[in-house]
Amino acid sequence: METQDKIIPKVNKWVVALTVILPTFIEIMDTSVVNVSLPHIQGGLNAGLDESTWVLTSYLVSNAVIIPITGWLANLLGRKRYLIGSIILFTVSSMLCGSAPTLEVLILARVLQGIGGGALQPISQAILLESFPKEEHGMAMAIFGMGVVLAPTIGPVVGGWITDNLSWRWVFYINLPIGILSVFMIIFYIFDPPYIKSSKNKGVSYISLMLLFIWVGCLQVVLDKGQRDDWFHSHFILTLSIISAVCFLIYIIREIYAKNPVLDISVFKDKTFVAGNLILFTGFMCFFGSVVLLPLFLQNLMNYTAMWAGLVLGPSGIATMIVMFIVGRLLNKGVPAYILLIIGLCLISFSVIEMGRFTLDAGFWQLVWPRVIQSCGMGLFFVPLTTATYVNIPKEKIGNASSIYNLLRNLGGSFGTAIATTYLARSSQFSQTVLVKNVVPFREEFVYMWHTVQNFLHDPVSIPIQGSKTLAFIYMEVLRQAGMLAYNDSFIFLGTITMFLIPIALILRTKKA
């Protein structure tokens, strides 16, 4: 310890926390902030829908590929140097995104932005866990959780406001001042621990690196494009899926026997780490699934503007912040992590199932309160889970474990988005088929609806035209009702999956945790 104190200058842990969470927050927010700006980007760069979605996919793929090798790159280059380089690349590429004259330039800049941003999450988490004493890891993860959980929630709100009031280009330009400030703060306040310096010369297999890039990249493209291309009915999606699966199997076999693995998967020998990652992956799958579905429901069925949809999500951000700090304090005072985690899972499951009871007549506050409860549950979920997952991991392996942990969290979010949108589409088709069977002339309800709509439309035109308008109106209502049932089913499906995680949380019941 004395040697470490001589090498590493003493820096206030809260200054360190602020230094690493600033760039991490803005990077995570960038995964969702562009979504609402996509139609404006299409118009501004004269691009089609399929072409413009690569603005999202390119960032997600490059980001996902970098996360698992962050620990290795930090050891190779030095963590501080690598962190500064990543933020500079992220900031410069953000400027290139904002000034992109064509879609091709924007996609290339987004790839660079993802490469720069991918390192920020695992490195920030590792630095926080090292900077805070073990008994204060709960508070450290509460700070990290502010970025991980809060950023994707407010991203669409910020993106919508900036796009409506300024321009889609400012969605990228806002990264510049934060990036520059972060670089200077890291220069002054972040330092490499001794074990980083002692492990720089370890070599790894470049074949393993290539396999890692291929299986993660292909998987991310499959998850992002699968629903739009009708999954395995598309040769493109099927081919990428096979490539990803084969490369993954070969990669795992090589890593097991490698002398210097890219990812040290020996950490999975710890059952607490395994259970924590399983809960994390599935929990974030359900969380991101619901985060994707709720704004779609509000804007497509309830006719909310992007701003009003953001206001429905807004109070949840405040709830998350408050709960995370309370949970951090409770963990510091010795409250078992698994108890808080179980309470969080119960709240999340209850709130998402409550979203499955929404109707087309729901008022603003009826839509807000389940989201607030879910956010409270996420505060009770993320902080105790992260604290308990790392409890048996030694300091020198935290960087590697953090890369794995954040990779699975990101993949969980991607799986959640893919599963939620696919389930919604399939459920909507099924509900529409069931409802259309009831739209027949001899049913009393249909006759009543027919006359009601005709009186409402009351148009002095010929009877055939008026009849076709009435049928179109009724069909649109059938689509709305089918959509509502589909959203209900999707939310209940996600809430039920979350419920099954509760027994697994008992595995985290260890003395240290």
C-alpha positions as CSV (number, residue, x, y, z in Angstrom):
1,M,0.0,0.0,0.0
2,E,2.9,2.4,0.8
3,T,4.4,1.8,-2.6
4,Q,1.0,2.5,-4.3
5,D,0.6,5.7,-2.3
6,K,4.0,6.9,-3.5
7,I,3.3,6.2,-7.1
8,I,-0.3,7.4,-7.2
9,P,-1.0,11.0,-6.0
10,K,-3.9,11.3,-3.6
11,V,-7.0,12.7,-5.3
12,N,-10.4,13.2,-3.7
13,K,-12.6,10.2,-4.7
14,W,-15.5,12.5,-5.5
15,V,-13.4,14.5,-8.0
16,V,-12.3,11.2,-9.6
17,A,-16.0,10.1,-9.7
18,L,-17.0,13.4,-11.5
19,T,-14.1,13.1,-13.9
20,V,-15.0,9.7,-15.2
21,I,-18.8,9.9,-15.1
22,L,-19.0,13.1,-17.3
23,P,-17.7,11.5,-20.5
24,T,-19.4,8.2,-19.7
25,F,-22.8,9.9,-19.3
26,I,-22.6,11.7,-22.6
27,E,-21.3,8.6,-24.4
28,I,-24.2,6.4,-23.1
29,M,-26.7,9.1,-23.9
30,D,-25.4,9.1,-27.5
31,T,-26.7,5.6,-28.0
32,S,-30.3,6.9,-27.7
33,V,-30.2,10.6,-28.4
34,V,-29.9,10.2,-32.1
35,N,-33.0,8.1,-32.4
36,V,-35.5,10.9,-32.4
37,S,-33.3,13.0,-34.8
38,L,-33.3,10.3,-37.5
39,P,-36.2,11.6,-39.6
40,H,-34.5,15.1,-39.6
41,I,-31.2,13.5,-40.6
42,Q,-33.0,11.7,-43.4
43,G,-34.4,14.9,-44.7
44,G,-31.2,16.9,-44.2
45,L,-29.0,14.4,-46.0
46,N,-31.6,13.2,-48.6
47,A,-31.4,9.6,-47.4
48,G,-33.8,6.7,-47.3
49,L,-35.0,5.0,-44.1
50,D,-32.9,1.8,-44.5
51,E,-29.8,3.9,-45.3
52,S,-30.3,6.3,-42.4
53,T,-30.7,3.5,-39.8
54,W,-27.0,2.7,-40.4
55,V,-26.3,5.9,-38.5
56,L,-27.5,4.0,-35.4
57,T,-26.2,0.6,-36.3
58,S,-22.7,1.7,-37.2
59,Y,-22.3,3.3,-33.7
60,L,-23.7,0.3,-31.9
61,V,-21.5,-2.2,-33.7
62,S,-18.2,-0.2,-33.3
63,N,-19.1,0.5,-29.6
64,A,-19.9,-3.2,-28.9
65,V,-16.7,-4.4,-30.5
66,I,-14.4,-2.1,-28.4
67,I,-16.0,-2.8,-25.0
68,P,-14.7,-6.4,-24.5
69,I,-11.1,-5.5,-25.4
70,T,-11.0,-2.4,-23.3
71,G,-9.1,-4.1,-20.4
72,W,-6.5,-5.5,-22.8
73,L,-6.0,-2.1,-24.5
74,A,-5.7,-0.3,-21.2
75,N,-3.0,-2.7,-20.1
76,L,-1.2,-2.4,-23.5
77,L,-1.3,1.4,-23.8
78,G,-1.7,2.5,-20.2
79,R,-5.2,3.2,-18.9
80,K,-4.8,7.0,-18.5
81,R,-3.3,7.4,-22.0
82,Y,-6.0,5.1,-23.5
83,L,-8.8,7.0,-21.7
84,I,-7.6,10.4,-22.9
85,G,-7.2,9.1,-26.5
86,S,-10.7,7.6,-26.4
87,I,-12.3,10.9,-25.3
88,I,-10.3,12.9,-27.9
89,L,-11.4,10.5,-30.6
90,F,-15.0,10.6,-29.4
91,T,-15.0,14.4,-29.3
92,V,-13.4,14.9,-32.7
93,S,-15.7,12.4,-34.3
94,S,-18.7,14.1,-32.7
95,M,-17.6,17.3,-34.5
96,L,-17.3,15.4,-37.8
97,C,-20.8,13.9,-37.3
98,G,-22.2,17.4,-36.8
99,S,-20.5,18.8,-39.9
100,A,-21.0,15.7,-42.1
101,P,-22.0,16.9,-45.6
102,T,-23.2,13.4,-46.7
103,L,-24.7,10.3,-45.1
104,E,-21.5,8.3,-45.9
105,V,-19.3,10.7,-44.0
106,L,-21.8,10.7,-41.1
107,I,-21.7,6.9,-40.9
108,L,-17.9,6.8,-41.0
109,A,-17.8,9.4,-38.2
110,R,-20.3,7.4,-36.2
111,V,-18.0,4.4,-36.5
112,L,-15.1,6.4,-35.1
113,Q,-17.4,7.8,-32.4
114,G,-18.3,4.3,-31.3
115,I,-14.7,3.2,-31.2
116,G,-13.8,6.2,-29.0
117,G,-16.8,5.8,-26.7
118,G,-16.6,2.1,-26.2
119,A,-13.8,2.3,-23.7
120,L,-15.5,4.8,-21.4
121,Q,-18.0,2.6,-19.6
122,P,-15.7,-0.3,-18.5
123,I,-12.7,2.0,-17.6
124,S,-15.0,4.4,-15.7
125,Q,-16.4,1.5,-13.7
126,A,-13.0,0.0,-12.9
127,I,-11.6,3.4,-11.8
128,L,-14.6,4.0,-9.5
129,L,-14.3,0.6,-7.9
130,E,-10.6,1.2,-7.3
131,S,-11.0,4.8,-6.0
132,F,-13.6,4.0,-3.4
133,P,-12.9,1.6,-0.5
134,K,-14.6,-1.8,-0.7
135,E,-17.2,-0.9,1.9
136,E,-18.2,2.2,-0.2
137,H,-18.5,0.3,-3.5
138,G,-22.3,0.7,-3.3
139,M,-22.0,4.5,-3.5
140,A,-19.4,4.2,-6.3
141,M,-21.9,2.1,-8.3
142,A,-24.7,4.5,-7.5
143,I,-22.7,7.2,-9.2
144,F,-21.9,4.9,-12.2
145,G,-25.5,3.9,-12.4
146,M,-26.5,7.5,-12.8
147,G,-24.9,7.4,-16.2
148,V,-25.9,3.9,-17.2
149,V,-29.6,4.1,-16.3
150,L,-30.4,7.8,-16.5
151,A,-28.6,8.6,-19.8
152,P,-30.7,6.3,-22.1
153,T,-33.8,7.7,-20.4
154,I,-33.2,11.4,-21.0
155,G,-31.4,10.8,-24.3
156,P,-34.6,10.9,-26.4
157,V,-35.9,14.0,-24.5
158,V,-32.7,15.9,-25.0
159,G,-32.5,14.8,-28.7
160,G,-36.1,15.8,-29.3
161,W,-35.7,19.3,-27.7
162,I,-32.4,20.0,-29.6
163,T,-33.7,18.9,-32.9
164,D,-37.0,20.9,-32.6
165,N,-35.3,24.1,-31.4
166,L,-31.9,24.0,-33.0
167,S,-30.8,21.4,-35.6
168,W,-30.0,17.7,-35.6
169,R,-26.3,18.7,-36.0
170,W,-26.3,20.1,-32.4
171,V,-27.1,16.6,-31.1
172,F,-23.5,15.9,-31.8
173,Y,-22.0,19.4,-31.2
174,I,-23.1,19.3,-27.5
175,N,-20.4,16.6,-26.9
176,L,-17.6,19.1,-27.7
177,P,-17.4,21.2,-24.5
178,I,-17.9,18.1,-22.2
179,G,-15.2,16.2,-24.1
180,I,-12.6,19.0,-23.8
181,L,-13.4,19.5,-20.1
182,S,-13.1,15.7,-19.5
183,V,-9.6,15.5,-21.1
184,F,-8.2,18.2,-18.9
185,M,-9.8,16.7,-15.8
186,I,-8.3,13.3,-16.6
187,I,-4.8,14.7,-17.1
188,F,-4.9,16.2,-13.6
189,Y,-6.9,13.7,-11.6
190,I,-6.6,10.2,-13.1
191,F,-3.4,8.0,-12.6
192,D,-2.5,4.4,-13.5
193,P,-2.3,1.9,-10.7
194,P,1.0,-0.2,-10.5
195,Y,-0.6,-3.4,-11.8
196,I,-1.5,-1.7,-15.1
197,K,2.2,-0.8,-15.6
198,S,3.4,-4.3,-14.8
199,S,1.1,-6.0,-17.3
200,K,1.8,-4.0,-20.4
201,N,4.0,-6.4,-22.2
202,K,1.6,-9.4,-22.3
203,G,0.9,-10.4,-25.9
204,V,-2.4,-11.8,-27.2
205,S,-3.4,-13.7,-30.3
206,Y,-4.5,-11.4,-33.1
207,I,-6.6,-14.3,-34.4
208,S,-8.6,-14.2,-31.2
209,L,-9.0,-10.4,-31.6
210,M,-10.2,-10.8,-35.1
211,L,-12.7,-13.6,-34.0
212,L,-14.0,-11.3,-31.2
213,F,-14.5,-8.4,-33.6
214,I,-16.4,-10.6,-36.1
215,W,-18.8,-12.4,-33.7
216,V,-19.7,-9.2,-31.7
217,G,-20.0,-7.0,-34.8
218,C,-22.1,-9.5,-36.7
219,L,-24.3,-10.2,-33.7
220,Q,-24.9,-6.5,-33.2
221,V,-25.9,-6.0,-36.8
222,V,-28.3,-9.0,-36.6
223,L,-30.0,-7.6,-33.5
224,D,-30.3,-4.1,-34.9
225,K,-31.5,-5.1,-38.4
226,G,-33.3,-8.4,-37.7
227,Q,-36.9,-7.2,-37.2
228,R,-36.7,-4.8,-40.2
229,D,-35.4,-7.6,-42.5
230,D,-37.8,-10.3,-41.1
231,W,-35.1,-12.2,-39.2
232,F,-34.0,-15.5,-40.7
233,H,-36.1,-15.1,-43.8
234,S,-33.4,-12.7,-44.9
235,H,-30.3,-14.3,-46.3
236,F,-28.2,-11.4,-45.0
237,I,-29.4,-11.9,-41.4
238,L,-29.1,-15.7,-41.6
239,T,-25.5,-15.5,-43.0
240,L,-24.4,-13.0,-40.3
241,S,-26.0,-15.2,-37.6
242,I,-24.1,-18.3,-38.7
243,I,-20.8,-16.4,-39.0
244,S,-21.3,-14.9,-35.5
245,A,-22.1,-18.3,-33.9
246,V,-19.2,-20.1,-35.5
247,C,-16.7,-17.3,-34.6
248,F,-18.0,-17.2,-31.1
249,L,-17.5,-20.9,-30.5
250,I,-14.0,-20.9,-32.0
251,Y,-13.2,-17.8,-30.0
252,I,-14.3,-19.3,-26.7
253,I,-12.3,-22.5,-27.3
254,R,-9.2,-20.4,-28.1
255,E,-9.6,-18.2,-25.0
256,I,-9.9,-21.2,-22.7
257,Y,-6.5,-22.5,-23.7
258,A,-4.8,-19.2,-24.5
259,K,-1.8,-18.2,-22.4
260,N,-2.7,-14.5,-22.5
261,P,-6.4,-14.3,-23.4
262,V,-8.0,-11.1,-24.7
263,L,-10.8,-11.6,-22.1
264,D,-9.9,-13.7,-19.1
265,I,-13.0,-15.8,-18.8
266,S,-11.6,-17.6,-15.7
267,V,-13.6,-15.0,-13.8
268,F,-16.7,-17.1,-14.6
269,K,-15.4,-19.7,-12.2
270,D,-17.0,-17.5,-9.5
271,K,-20.7,-18.3,-9.2
272,T,-21.5,-14.9,-7.9
273,F,-20.0,-13.2,-11.0
274,V,-21.9,-15.7,-13.2
275,A,-25.2,-15.1,-11.4
276,G,-24.7,-11.3,-11.5
277,N,-24.0,-11.2,-15.2
278,L,-27.0,-13.5,-15.9
279,I,-29.3,-11.1,-13.9
280,L,-27.7,-8.1,-15.5
281,F,-28.1,-9.3,-19.1
282,T,-31.8,-10.4,-18.7
283,G,-32.7,-7.4,-16.5
284,F,-31.3,-4.9,-19.0
285,M,-33.0,-6.8,-21.8
286,C,-36.4,-6.2,-20.2
287,F,-35.5,-2.6,-19.1
288,F,-34.4,-1.5,-22.6
289,G,-37.3,-3.4,-24.2
290,S,-39.8,-1.3,-22.1
291,V,-37.8,1.9,-22.6
292,V,-38.1,1.4,-26.4
293,L,-41.8,0.5,-26.3
294,L,-43.1,3.3,-24.1
295,P,-42.2,6.2,-26.3
296,L,-43.5,4.3,-29.3
297,F,-46.8,3.7,-27.6
298,L,-47.1,7.4,-26.5
299,Q,-46.3,8.8,-29.9
300,N,-47.9,6.2,-32.2
301,L,-51.1,5.4,-30.3
302,M,-51.6,8.3,-27.8
303,N,-50.5,11.0,-30.3
304,Y,-48.1,12.6,-27.9
305,T,-45.4,14.8,-29.3
306,A,-41.7,14.0,-28.7
307,M,-41.7,16.6,-26.0
308,W,-44.7,15.3,-24.2
309,A,-43.4,11.8,-24.4
310,G,-40.2,13.1,-22.9
311,L,-42.2,14.6,-20.0
312,V,-43.8,11.2,-19.3
313,L,-40.2,9.8,-18.9
314,G,-38.8,12.9,-17.1
315,P,-39.9,12.3,-13.5
316,S,-38.4,8.8,-13.7
317,G,-34.9,10.3,-14.0
318,I,-35.3,12.2,-10.8
319,A,-36.6,9.1,-9.1
320,T,-33.6,7.1,-10.2
321,M,-31.1,9.7,-8.9
322,I,-32.7,9.8,-5.5
323,V,-33.1,6.0,-5.1
324,M,-29.5,5.3,-6.2
325,F,-28.0,7.6,-3.6
326,I,-30.2,6.1,-0.9
327,V,-29.3,2.6,-2.0
328,G,-25.6,3.5,-2.0
329,R,-25.9,4.7,1.6
330,L,-27.8,1.6,2.6
331,L,-25.1,-0.7,1.2
332,N,-22.4,1.3,3.0
333,K,-24.3,0.7,6.2
334,G,-24.3,-3.1,5.7
335,V,-27.7,-3.8,4.2
336,P,-27.3,-7.1,2.2
337,A,-27.2,-6.4,-1.5
338,Y,-29.4,-9.4,-2.5
339,I,-32.3,-8.1,-0.4
340,L,-32.2,-4.7,-2.1
341,L,-31.9,-6.4,-5.5
342,I,-34.9,-8.6,-4.9
343,I,-37.0,-5.6,-3.9
344,G,-35.8,-3.8,-7.1
345,L,-36.8,-6.8,-9.3
346,C,-40.2,-6.9,-7.7
347,L,-40.8,-3.2,-8.3
348,I,-39.6,-3.5,-11.9
349,S,-41.7,-6.5,-12.6
350,F,-44.8,-4.9,-11.0
351,S,-44.4,-1.6,-12.9
352,V,-43.8,-3.2,-16.3
353,I,-46.9,-5.4,-15.9
354,E,-48.8,-2.3,-14.9
355,M,-47.8,-0.8,-18.2
356,G,-49.5,-3.8,-19.7
357,R,-52.8,-2.4,-18.3
358,F,-52.6,0.9,-20.2
359,T,-55.6,1.8,-22.2
360,L,-56.2,4.4,-25.0
361,D,-58.0,6.5,-22.5
362,A,-55.1,6.7,-20.0
363,G,-54.4,10.1,-18.6
364,F,-50.9,11.7,-18.3
365,W,-50.3,10.7,-14.6
366,Q,-51.6,7.2,-15.2
367,L,-48.8,6.9,-17.7
368,V,-46.2,8.5,-15.5
369,W,-46.5,6.6,-12.2
370,P,-45.6,3.0,-13.5
371,R,-42.5,4.5,-15.1
372,V,-41.5,6.2,-11.8
373,I,-41.9,2.9,-10.0
374,Q,-39.8,1.2,-12.6
375,S,-37.1,3.8,-12.2
376,C,-37.1,3.3,-8.4
377,G,-36.7,-0.4,-9.1
378,M,-33.8,0.2,-11.4
379,G,-32.0,2.1,-8.7
380,L,-32.5,-0.9,-6.4
381,F,-31.5,-3.2,-9.2
382,F,-28.3,-1.8,-10.7
383,V,-26.4,-0.6,-7.7
384,P,-26.7,-3.7,-5.4
385,L,-26.3,-6.1,-8.4
386,T,-23.0,-4.5,-9.6
387,T,-21.6,-4.3,-6.0
388,A,-22.4,-8.0,-5.3
389,T,-21.2,-9.2,-8.8
390,Y,-17.7,-7.8,-8.2
391,V,-17.4,-8.8,-4.6
392,N,-15.0,-11.8,-5.2
393,I,-13.0,-10.2,-8.1
394,P,-9.5,-9.1,-7.2
395,K,-8.4,-5.5,-8.1
396,E,-6.0,-6.6,-10.8
397,K,-8.9,-8.4,-12.6
398,I,-11.5,-5.7,-12.2
399,G,-10.7,-4.1,-15.6
400,N,-11.2,-7.4,-17.4
401,A,-14.3,-8.2,-15.4
402,S,-15.7,-4.8,-16.1
403,S,-15.2,-5.3,-19.9
404,I,-17.2,-8.5,-19.7
405,Y,-19.9,-7.0,-17.5
406,N,-20.4,-4.0,-19.7
407,L,-20.4,-6.1,-22.9
408,L,-23.2,-8.2,-21.5
409,R,-25.1,-5.1,-20.4
410,N,-24.9,-3.6,-23.9
411,L,-25.8,-6.9,-25.5
412,G,-28.8,-7.3,-23.1
413,G,-30.0,-3.9,-24.2
414,S,-29.7,-4.9,-27.9
415,F,-31.4,-8.2,-27.3
416,G,-34.2,-6.4,-25.4
417,T,-34.8,-3.9,-28.2
418,A,-34.9,-6.7,-30.8
419,I,-37.1,-9.0,-28.8
420,A,-39.5,-6.2,-27.7
421,T,-40.0,-4.8,-31.3
422,T,-40.4,-8.3,-32.8
423,Y,-42.9,-9.4,-30.1
424,L,-44.8,-6.2,-30.6
425,A,-45.0,-6.7,-34.4
426,R,-46.1,-10.3,-34.1
427,S,-48.6,-9.6,-31.4
428,S,-50.1,-6.7,-33.4
429,Q,-50.6,-9.0,-36.4
430,F,-52.3,-11.7,-34.2
431,S,-54.5,-9.1,-32.4
432,Q,-55.6,-7.6,-35.7
433,T,-56.5,-11.0,-37.1
434,V,-58.7,-11.7,-34.0
435,L,-60.4,-8.3,-34.0
436,V,-61.2,-8.3,-37.7
437,K,-63.3,-11.5,-37.3
438,N,-65.7,-9.3,-35.3
439,V,-66.1,-6.6,-37.9
440,V,-69.1,-8.2,-39.7
441,P,-72.4,-6.6,-40.8
442,F,-74.7,-8.8,-38.8
443,R,-73.2,-8.0,-35.4
444,E,-75.1,-5.4,-33.4
445,E,-71.9,-3.6,-32.2
446,F,-70.7,-3.2,-35.8
447,V,-74.1,-1.7,-36.9
448,Y,-74.0,0.7,-34.0
449,M,-70.4,1.7,-34.8
450,W,-71.3,2.2,-38.5
451,H,-74.2,4.6,-37.7
452,T,-72.1,6.5,-35.1
453,V,-69.2,7.0,-37.6
454,Q,-71.5,8.1,-40.4
455,N,-73.2,10.7,-38.2
456,F,-69.8,11.9,-37.1
457,L,-68.5,12.2,-40.6
458,H,-71.8,13.6,-42.0
459,D,-70.5,14.5,-45.4
460,P,-72.9,15.6,-48.3
461,V,-71.3,13.2,-50.8
462,S,-72.6,10.2,-52.5
463,I,-73.5,7.1,-50.4
464,P,-70.6,4.9,-51.8
465,I,-68.0,7.5,-50.9
466,Q,-69.4,8.0,-47.5
467,G,-69.5,4.2,-46.9
468,S,-65.9,3.8,-47.9
469,K,-64.9,6.6,-45.5
470,T,-66.8,4.9,-42.7
471,L,-65.1,1.5,-43.4
472,A,-61.7,3.2,-43.4
473,F,-62.5,4.9,-40.1
474,I,-63.6,1.6,-38.5
475,Y,-60.5,-0.2,-39.9
476,M,-58.2,2.5,-38.4
477,E,-59.9,2.0,-35.1
478,V,-59.3,-1.8,-35.4
479,L,-55.6,-1.1,-36.0
480,R,-55.4,1.2,-32.9
481,Q,-57.1,-1.4,-30.7
482,A,-54.9,-4.2,-32.1
483,G,-51.9,-2.0,-31.4
484,M,-53.0,-1.4,-27.9
485,L,-53.4,-5.1,-27.2
486,A,-50.0,-5.7,-28.7
487,Y,-48.3,-3.2,-26.4
488,N,-50.2,-4.7,-23.4
489,D,-49.0,-8.2,-24.3
490,S,-45.4,-7.0,-24.8
491,F,-45.2,-5.2,-21.5
492,I,-46.7,-8.1,-19.6
493,F,-44.2,-10.5,-21.4
494,L,-41.2,-8.3,-20.3
495,G,-42.5,-7.9,-16.7
496,T,-43.0,-11.7,-16.4
497,I,-39.4,-12.5,-17.5
498,T,-38.1,-10.0,-14.9
499,M,-40.1,-11.9,-12.2
500,F,-38.2,-15.1,-12.9
501,L,-34.9,-13.4,-12.0
502,I,-35.9,-13.2,-8.3
503,P,-34.8,-16.7,-7.3
504,I,-31.5,-16.3,-9.1
505,A,-30.8,-13.2,-6.9
506,L,-30.5,-15.6,-3.9
507,I,-27.2,-16.9,-5.4
508,L,-25.7,-13.5,-4.5
509,R,-26.4,-14.2,-0.8
510,T,-22.8,-14.4,0.2
511,K,-21.0,-13.1,3.3
512,K,-19.0,-10.5,1.4
513,A,-22.0,-9.3,-0.6
